[in-house]
């Protein structure tokens, strides 16, 4: 029984890509996911699913059923455990974010000096971003938002990462 976190990119930000969590849950159940639990209103869910390409199946169902074209990333419970364990930055839940990536980033592509006073750690298909004084107007946010990092990326604060890890364990 594989527990998997499903992360939607850029939902419920202002008037764009609005999705109610009951509708998201129904989409997930409609494609055969079981034990579906959503978290907050920002496109987070944890499901049980054993089949391949969950991200692709979720993205297709969102297009078909809700007319939403969204990027979807997934991480298994074991992958979430590894993300949490690999963090080397101060885990202040207000200042630490994890940027989940579809693909691995070359560690040399991150210019740490350019991001100061914020700190960034490159992990396995994640970037850990520790903001010096919060995300708004930070140097790291400005620089990282201009970069594509080989495609799809979606960020979650540390508190959300830990909550998803707990949901995935249960």
Order of alpha helices (4+ residues) and beta strands (2+ residues): beta-alpha-beta-beta-alpha-beta-alpha-beta-alpha-beta-beta-alpha-beta-alpha
